[in-house]
Amino acid sequence: MEFLCLTTKLQEERCSGVPEQIHLENIKMTIHNMTTKKASELGDTNMITDNNKYLADNTTHSQLTEKPDESKSDDDAVNSDGHQLIDCEPGPGNGSNNSDGGSYRNIIEDVPITSISIGKDRRTLKDLKPLMESIESIGLLNPITVTKDNHLIAGLHRLKACEKLGWTSIPAVKLSLAKLNAELAQLDENLIRAELTALERSEQLLKRKSIYEALHPQAPTQPGRSKKNGAINASFSTDTANKTGAALRTIQQDIQIAKDIVPEVMELIRTLPLADSKNDLIKLSRLKPKEQQDVANSLLNGTPKTFPEALSKSGVHASHNNDNNERCTPPEIIEAVRKVLVQIDVDPASSAAANETVKAAKFYTTEDNSLKQAWTGRVFLNPPSVEPLITEFCDLLVQKFNDKEVQEAIVLVDNATETSWFQNLLTASVVVCFPKERIKFLNAQGKPKVPAQGQAILYFGDKYELFSNAFNSFGRVLFCQK
């Protein structure tokens, strides 16, 4: 069974276009791992020693980490420190040619797990059980990737799975700074010139982030530049924007996609139209892993043809928009809203009970699929406070206001100033009220409940002085600089 799994895995790798030299080295590494595992079970230390010697004696190479030293023979597959060397085929996509025409060879060695440093803002760890079972069955098929000082570049899930299995060290490919810079340049070229899907672009950017932060550990995490030890360092997003011409917000969204969509779902959707729809990928990334899986499976089954249809069929929206999330606006806030808007034409996120207070000419409920309805005239919006709905409602309001479908609007949300949706609201709003107390919303039964954080009330339109007068009794009113 183990060899059947091995054959299948390596066949998939071969068909995926992995260079032949790396493919052969992976076969040897996998057989080495399986043999070592069996020898460990039998307690046969001689077998382990012979197995390691065989691997070292039979590791081929045709490229070197620096320019080849022709005085050395092809039998020098282990360097002076006893580390195994593995080749990397030169050519486009591998970033393997160095600046003066040479090519590269990676060093593989067993690295103590406790010595490996992991950068901030890595991908959120998902369920490791399937990976752990695979490693127990056939060993670690592909080593992790680290810098020479053991900073992790790729393989966080493999590292954590091996750690949970009780491993004290792990095979790792060690990349030189020259190789990292070459890979970074190749990624930049791909991001500028290659025809990538939105999903592929996000993966390339996440890889670029890992490499850039390994090369520049002193770089700031926020957009901008910092000066330390006499050197000026740009943040990853600032450097990427300069190199590729992409906007900072675009880069941040792409990273969010690659970080938050679980790897298994990425593989499921890779050939679907969804893979090239950035807006839908952002929405998918905001779902829980189980919900992502349900949506992907729904699309693969072919019944729903689009992402919104799959989202609806999977019941994701319904699970997020129940009575526990109902936050009806109290009458005193609605009274102030009417002083500004005079008439509320549309309330896109409401209910029959809530509209008894709001008295909007038209209101939409969960069953109406509000995001697909027309919002025109004067709008009051108190959106669901959970993701992904709050982002979808707020972003759509900004879009409709900028497109002049919405004449005026007042939006009541939590003051989550660090979120992308709040920052997006600020791009179009002219004035904001920050209430001095948390607003006592009403639940579905009409009983008041106090949220866990404060709120903000934003106005979109020309009557900013009227808004200020109507809301200054609730808290400080600030004007947005344009």
C-alpha positions as CSV (number, residue, x, y, z in Angstrom):
1,M,0.0,0.0,0.0
2,E,2.8,2.4,0.9
3,F,4.5,1.8,-2.5
4,L,1.2,2.2,-4.3
5,C,0.7,5.6,-2.6
6,L,4.3,6.5,-3.5
7,T,3.8,5.6,-7.1
8,T,0.6,7.6,-7.4
9,K,2.1,10.7,-5.7
10,L,5.3,10.6,-7.8
11,Q,3.2,10.1,-11.0
12,E,1.2,13.2,-10.2
13,E,4.4,15.1,-9.6
14,R,5.9,13.9,-12.9
15,C,2.7,15.0,-14.8
16,S,2.7,18.4,-13.2
17,G,5.9,19.4,-15.0
18,V,8.4,19.0,-12.1
19,P,11.9,19.0,-13.7
20,E,13.3,15.5,-14.2
21,Q,16.4,16.0,-12.0
22,I,14.3,17.2,-9.0
23,H,11.8,14.4,-9.7
24,L,14.5,11.8,-9.5
25,E,15.9,13.3,-6.3
26,N,12.5,13.3,-4.8
27,I,12.1,9.6,-5.6
28,K,15.4,8.9,-3.9
29,M,14.5,11.0,-0.9
30,T,11.2,9.3,-0.5
31,I,12.7,5.8,-0.7
32,H,15.3,6.9,1.8
33,N,12.6,8.2,4.2
34,M,10.6,4.9,3.9
35,T,13.7,2.8,4.4
36,T,14.8,4.8,7.4
37,K,11.3,4.6,8.9
38,K,11.3,0.8,8.6
39,A,14.8,0.5,10.0
40,S,13.8,2.7,13.0
41,E,10.8,0.4,13.6
42,L,13.1,-2.6,13.6
43,G,15.8,-0.8,15.6
44,D,18.4,-1.6,12.9
45,T,21.0,1.2,13.2
46,N,23.3,-0.5,10.7
47,M,20.5,-0.3,8.1
48,I,20.0,3.4,8.8
49,T,23.8,4.1,8.4
50,D,24.0,2.1,5.2
51,N,20.9,3.9,3.9
52,N,22.3,7.3,4.6
53,K,25.6,6.3,2.9
54,Y,23.8,5.0,-0.1
55,L,21.8,8.2,-0.5
56,A,25.0,10.3,-0.3
57,D,26.9,8.1,-2.7
58,N,24.2,8.1,-5.3
59,T,23.1,11.8,-5.3
60,T,23.7,13.1,-8.8
61,H,24.3,16.7,-9.7
62,S,24.7,18.7,-12.9
63,Q,24.3,22.2,-11.5
64,L,26.1,23.9,-8.5
65,T,25.1,26.5,-6.0
66,E,27.9,28.7,-7.2
67,K,29.5,28.5,-10.6
68,P,30.7,24.9,-11.1
69,D,34.3,24.0,-10.2
70,E,35.3,21.9,-13.1
71,S,38.1,20.4,-11.0
72,K,35.5,18.5,-9.0
73,S,34.0,15.3,-10.2
74,D,30.4,14.4,-10.5
75,D,30.8,12.1,-7.5
76,D,31.0,15.0,-5.1
77,A,27.4,14.8,-4.1
78,V,28.1,15.6,-0.4
79,N,29.9,18.8,0.5
80,S,32.7,19.2,3.0
81,D,30.2,19.5,5.9
82,G,28.6,16.2,5.0
83,H,25.4,17.8,3.7
84,Q,23.5,16.3,0.8
85,L,23.3,18.4,-2.4
86,I,20.3,18.4,-4.7
87,D,20.1,20.0,-8.1
88,C,17.7,22.6,-9.4
89,E,17.2,22.7,-13.1
90,P,17.9,26.1,-14.6
91,G,15.4,27.8,-16.8
92,P,12.3,30.0,-16.6
93,G,10.1,29.5,-13.6
94,N,12.8,28.2,-11.4
95,G,14.8,31.5,-11.2
96,S,17.9,29.3,-11.1
97,N,20.4,31.3,-13.1
98,N,22.7,33.5,-11.1
99,S,23.9,36.9,-12.2
100,D,27.0,35.8,-14.0
101,G,25.7,32.9,-15.9
102,G,26.1,30.1,-13.4
103,S,23.4,27.9,-12.0
104,Y,22.4,26.8,-8.5
105,R,22.4,23.7,-6.4
106,N,20.5,23.5,-3.2
107,I,21.8,22.0,0.0
108,I,19.6,19.5,1.9
109,E,20.3,18.7,5.5
110,D,18.5,17.6,8.6
111,V,17.8,20.8,10.6
112,P,16.8,20.8,14.3
113,I,13.1,21.9,14.4
114,T,13.7,24.1,17.4
115,S,16.3,26.1,15.4
116,I,13.8,27.1,12.6
117,S,12.4,30.6,12.9
118,I,8.9,31.3,11.5
119,G,8.0,34.8,10.2
120,K,5.0,36.7,11.3
121,D,1.7,36.7,9.3
122,R,2.2,33.2,8.0
123,R,-0.7,31.2,6.6
124,T,-3.2,30.1,9.2
125,L,-2.6,26.4,10.1
126,K,-5.4,24.1,9.0
127,D,-6.1,20.4,9.9
128,L,-2.8,18.6,10.0
129,K,-4.2,15.1,10.5
130,P,-4.2,14.0,6.8
131,L,-0.7,15.3,6.3
132,M,0.6,13.6,9.4
133,E,-1.0,10.3,8.2
134,S,0.7,10.7,4.9
135,I,4.1,11.4,6.4
136,E,3.7,8.4,8.8
137,S,2.9,6.2,5.8
138,I,5.4,7.2,3.2
139,G,7.7,9.7,4.9
140,L,8.3,13.3,4.0
141,L,8.1,13.5,0.2
142,N,9.4,17.0,-0.1
143,P,11.8,18.8,2.3
144,I,10.8,22.2,3.7
145,T,12.7,25.3,2.4
146,V,14.8,27.5,4.7
147,T,17.5,30.2,4.4
148,K,21.0,29.4,5.5
149,D,20.2,30.7,9.0
150,N,17.1,28.5,9.2
151,H,14.4,31.0,8.6
152,L,11.4,29.2,7.1
153,I,10.5,30.1,3.5
154,A,8.1,27.3,2.6
155,G,6.6,24.2,4.3
156,L,4.9,25.4,7.5
157,H,2.3,22.6,7.4
158,R,5.0,20.0,6.8
159,L,7.1,21.4,9.6
160,K,4.3,21.5,12.2
161,A,3.1,18.0,11.1
162,C,6.5,16.5,11.7
163,E,6.8,18.4,15.0
164,K,3.5,16.9,16.1
165,L,4.8,13.4,15.1
166,G,7.6,13.9,17.5
167,W,10.4,14.6,15.0
168,T,13.3,16.6,16.5
169,S,14.8,17.4,13.0
170,I,13.5,17.7,9.5
171,P,15.0,17.5,6.0
172,A,15.3,21.1,4.6
173,V,16.5,22.7,1.4
174,K,18.8,25.5,2.3
175,L,18.7,28.4,-0.2
176,S,21.5,30.9,-0.5
177,L,20.9,34.7,-0.7
178,A,21.8,34.6,-4.4
179,K,19.2,32.0,-5.1
180,L,16.6,33.9,-3.1
181,N,17.3,37.1,-5.1
182,A,17.0,35.1,-8.3
183,E,13.7,33.6,-7.4
184,L,12.4,37.1,-6.3
185,A,13.4,38.5,-9.7
186,Q,11.7,35.6,-11.5
187,L,8.5,36.1,-9.5
188,D,8.5,39.9,-10.3
189,E,8.8,39.1,-14.0
190,N,5.9,36.6,-13.8
191,L,3.7,39.0,-11.9
192,I,4.3,41.7,-14.6
193,R,4.2,39.6,-17.7
194,A,2.7,36.2,-17.2
195,E,-1.0,35.5,-17.9
196,L,-2.0,34.4,-14.4
197,T,-5.4,33.7,-13.0
198,A,-6.4,35.7,-9.9
199,L,-5.7,32.6,-7.8
200,E,-2.3,32.0,-9.3
201,R,-1.3,35.6,-8.8
202,S,-2.3,35.5,-5.1
203,E,-0.1,32.4,-4.7
204,Q,2.8,34.0,-6.5
205,L,2.5,37.1,-4.2
206,L,2.4,35.0,-1.1
207,K,5.6,33.2,-2.2
208,R,7.2,36.6,-3.0
209,K,6.2,37.8,0.6
210,S,8.0,34.8,2.2
211,I,11.1,35.3,0.1
212,Y,11.2,39.1,0.5
213,E,10.8,38.9,4.3
214,A,13.6,36.2,4.5
215,L,15.9,38.6,2.6
216,H,14.8,41.7,4.5
217,P,13.9,40.6,8.1
218,Q,14.2,44.3,9.2
219,A,11.6,45.5,6.8
220,P,8.5,47.1,8.4
221,T,5.3,45.0,8.3
222,Q,3.1,48.0,7.4
223,P,3.3,49.9,4.1
224,G,6.2,52.4,4.0
225,R,9.9,52.4,4.7
226,S,12.1,52.2,7.8
227,K,15.7,53.0,8.4
228,K,17.7,50.6,10.6
229,N,21.4,50.2,11.0
230,G,21.9,52.7,8.2
231,A,19.9,50.7,5.7
232,I,16.5,51.8,4.3
233,N,14.1,49.0,4.1
234,A,10.7,49.0,2.3
235,S,7.8,46.9,3.5
236,F,6.9,43.9,1.3
237,S,3.7,45.6,0.0
238,T,5.6,48.9,-0.8
239,D,8.4,47.1,-2.6
240,T,6.0,44.9,-4.5
241,A,3.9,47.9,-5.6
242,N,7.1,49.6,-6.9
243,K,8.3,46.5,-8.7
244,T,5.0,45.4,-10.2
245,G,2.9,48.6,-10.4
246,A,0.0,47.1,-8.4
247,A,-1.9,49.1,-5.9
248,L,-1.2,48.5,-2.2
249,R,-4.8,47.4,-1.6
250,T,-4.7,45.0,-4.5
251,I,-1.6,43.4,-3.0
252,Q,-3.2,43.1,0.4
253,Q,-6.3,41.5,-1.1
254,D,-4.2,39.0,-3.1
255,I,-2.3,38.0,0.0
256,Q,-5.6,37.5,1.9
257,I,-6.8,35.1,-0.8
258,A,-3.6,33.0,-0.7
259,K,-3.4,33.0,3.1
260,D,-7.1,32.3,4.0
261,I,-8.3,29.9,1.3
262,V,-7.3,26.4,2.5
263,P,-4.9,24.5,0.3
264,E,-7.3,21.7,-0.4
265,V,-10.0,24.1,-1.7
266,M,-7.4,25.9,-3.8
267,E,-6.7,22.6,-5.7
268,L,-10.4,22.0,-6.1
269,I,-11.2,25.3,-7.7
270,R,-8.0,25.8,-9.7
271,T,-9.6,24.9,-13.1
272,L,-12.9,26.5,-12.4
273,P,-14.0,30.0,-13.5
274,L,-13.9,31.0,-9.8
275,A,-10.1,30.8,-9.9
276,D,-10.1,34.0,-12.1
277,S,-12.7,36.0,-10.3
278,K,-11.0,38.0,-7.6
279,N,-14.1,39.4,-6.0
280,D,-15.5,35.9,-5.5
281,L,-12.1,34.6,-4.2
282,I,-12.1,37.4,-1.6
283,K,-15.6,36.4,-0.5
284,L,-14.5,32.7,-0.4
285,S,-11.4,33.5,1.7
286,R,-13.6,35.1,4.4
287,L,-15.6,31.8,4.9
288,K,-14.7,29.2,7.4
289,P,-12.7,26.2,6.0
290,K,-15.8,23.9,6.1
291,E,-17.9,26.5,4.3
292,Q,-15.1,26.9,1.7
293,Q,-15.1,23.1,1.1
294,D,-18.9,23.1,0.8
295,V,-19.0,25.9,-1.8
296,A,-16.1,24.3,-3.8
297,N,-17.8,20.8,-3.8
298,S,-21.1,22.4,-4.9
299,L,-19.4,24.1,-7.9
300,L,-17.6,20.9,-8.8
301,N,-20.9,19.0,-8.8
302,G,-22.0,21.3,-11.6
303,T,-25.5,22.1,-10.3
304,P,-24.8,25.8,-9.5
305,K,-23.1,27.5,-12.3
306,T,-21.8,30.6,-10.4
307,F,-20.2,31.3,-7.1
308,P,-23.2,33.2,-5.7
309,E,-25.5,30.3,-6.6
310,A,-23.1,27.9,-4.9
311,L,-22.9,30.2,-1.8
312,S,-26.6,30.2,-1.6
313,K,-27.0,26.5,-2.1
314,S,-24.4,25.7,0.6
315,G,-26.5,27.8,3.1
316,V,-23.5,29.9,4.1
317,H,-25.5,33.2,4.1
318,A,-28.3,31.7,6.2
319,S,-25.9,30.4,8.8
320,H,-24.4,33.9,9.2
321,N,-27.7,35.9,9.2
322,N,-29.9,34.5,11.9
323,D,-31.7,36.0,14.8
324,N,-28.6,36.1,16.9
325,N,-27.1,38.6,14.5
326,E,-30.2,40.8,14.3
327,R,-29.3,44.2,15.5
328,C,-32.3,46.5,15.0
329,T,-31.5,50.3,15.2
330,P,-33.0,52.1,18.2
331,P,-35.6,54.7,17.5
332,E,-33.5,57.7,18.6
333,I,-30.9,56.9,15.9
334,I,-33.6,56.6,13.3
335,E,-35.1,59.9,14.3
336,A,-31.7,61.6,13.7
337,V,-31.4,59.8,10.4
338,R,-34.7,61.2,9.3
339,K,-33.6,64.7,10.2
340,V,-30.9,64.4,7.5
341,L,-32.4,62.2,4.9
342,V,-36.0,63.3,5.5
343,Q,-37.2,60.1,3.8
344,I,-35.6,56.7,3.8
345,D,-36.1,55.2,0.4
346,V,-34.3,51.9,0.9
347,D,-33.1,49.9,3.9
348,P,-31.2,47.0,2.3
349,A,-30.6,44.9,5.5
350,S,-33.8,44.9,7.5
351,S,-36.8,42.9,8.6
352,A,-40.5,43.5,9.0
353,A,-40.1,44.1,12.7
354,A,-37.2,46.5,12.2
355,N,-39.0,48.5,9.5
356,E,-41.8,49.3,12.0
357,T,-39.2,51.8,13.4
358,V,-37.2,52.6,10.3
359,K,-40.3,53.1,8.1
360,A,-38.3,52.8,4.8
361,A,-40.3,53.0,1.6
362,K,-38.7,49.7,0.6
363,F,-36.8,47.3,2.7
364,Y,-35.1,43.9,1.9
365,T,-34.7,40.9,4.2
366,T,-32.5,37.8,4.1
367,E,-35.0,36.0,1.9
368,D,-34.8,38.9,-0.7
369,N,-31.1,38.4,-1.4
370,S,-30.5,42.1,-0.7
371,L,-27.2,42.3,-2.5
372,K,-28.9,41.6,-5.9
373,Q,-31.7,44.2,-5.4
374,A,-31.7,47.8,-6.6
375,W,-30.6,50.4,-4.0
376,T,-31.6,53.9,-5.2
377,G,-32.3,57.3,-3.7
378,R,-31.7,57.8,0.1
379,V,-30.4,54.7,1.9
380,F,-30.1,53.8,5.5
381,L,-27.8,50.8,6.1
382,N,-27.3,48.9,9.3
383,P,-25.6,45.8,7.8
384,P,-25.1,42.4,9.4
385,S,-22.1,42.6,11.7
386,V,-20.5,39.3,10.6
387,E,-18.2,38.4,7.7
388,P,-18.5,38.1,4.8
389,L,-21.8,40.0,4.8
390,I,-20.6,43.2,6.4
391,T,-17.9,43.6,3.7
392,E,-20.3,42.8,0.9
393,F,-22.9,45.3,2.1
394,C,-20.4,48.1,2.8
395,D,-18.5,47.7,-0.4
396,L,-21.7,47.6,-2.5
397,L,-23.0,50.8,-0.8
398,V,-19.7,52.6,-1.7
399,Q,-19.9,51.3,-5.3
400,K,-23.6,52.4,-5.7
401,F,-22.9,55.8,-4.1
402,N,-19.9,56.4,-6.4
403,D,-22.0,55.3,-9.4
404,K,-24.7,57.8,-8.3
405,E,-27.3,55.1,-7.9
406,V,-27.5,56.1,-4.2
407,Q,-28.2,59.8,-3.7
408,E,-27.5,60.0,0.0
409,A,-26.8,57.4,2.7
410,I,-26.2,56.9,6.4
411,V,-24.4,53.8,7.5
412,L,-24.3,52.4,11.1
413,V,-21.5,50.0,11.8
414,D,-19.1,48.9,14.5
415,N,-16.0,51.2,14.6
416,A,-13.7,48.5,13.2
417,T,-11.3,51.1,11.7
418,E,-8.7,48.4,11.0
419,T,-10.8,46.5,8.5
420,S,-10.7,47.0,4.8
421,W,-14.5,47.5,4.6
422,F,-14.4,50.4,7.1
423,Q,-11.5,52.0,5.3
424,N,-13.4,51.7,2.1
425,L,-16.4,53.5,3.6
426,L,-14.1,56.3,4.6
427,T,-13.1,56.8,0.9
428,A,-16.6,58.0,0.1
429,S,-18.0,59.3,3.4
430,V,-17.7,63.0,4.1
431,V,-18.4,63.0,7.8
432,V,-18.4,60.5,10.7
433,C,-20.0,60.4,14.2
434,F,-18.3,58.3,16.9
435,P,-20.9,57.9,19.6
436,K,-19.6,58.4,23.2
437,E,-21.5,55.3,24.3
438,R,-22.1,51.9,22.7
439,I,-25.4,51.9,20.9
440,K,-28.1,49.7,22.5
441,F,-29.4,47.7,19.6
442,L,-32.7,45.8,19.8
443,N,-32.8,42.1,19.2
444,A,-35.5,40.2,17.3
445,Q,-37.7,40.3,20.4
446,G,-37.3,44.0,20.8
447,K,-35.0,43.8,23.8
448,P,-31.9,46.0,24.1
449,K,-28.5,44.5,23.9
450,V,-25.1,46.2,24.1
451,P,-22.4,45.1,21.6
452,A,-18.9,44.2,22.5
453,Q,-17.4,47.4,20.9
454,G,-18.3,50.9,19.9
455,Q,-20.0,52.1,16.7
456,A,-19.5,54.7,14.0
457,I,-22.2,56.5,11.9
458,L,-21.1,57.6,8.5
459,Y,-22.8,60.1,6.1
460,F,-22.6,60.0,2.3
461,G,-23.9,63.2,0.6
462,D,-23.7,67.0,0.6
463,K,-25.7,67.8,3.8
464,Y,-22.7,67.3,6.1
465,E,-23.6,70.3,8.3
466,L,-27.1,69.1,8.8
467,F,-25.7,65.6,9.7
468,S,-23.3,67.2,12.2
469,N,-26.2,69.1,13.9
470,A,-28.4,66.0,14.0
471,F,-25.7,63.7,15.5
472,N,-23.4,65.8,17.6
473,S,-25.5,65.0,20.7
474,F,-24.5,61.3,20.3
475,G,-20.7,61.9,20.2
476,R,-17.9,63.7,18.3
477,V,-18.5,64.4,14.7
478,L,-15.4,64.4,12.4
479,F,-15.1,65.5,8.8
480,C,-13.2,63.3,6.4
481,Q,-10.4,65.1,4.5
482,K,-10.6,64.5,0.7
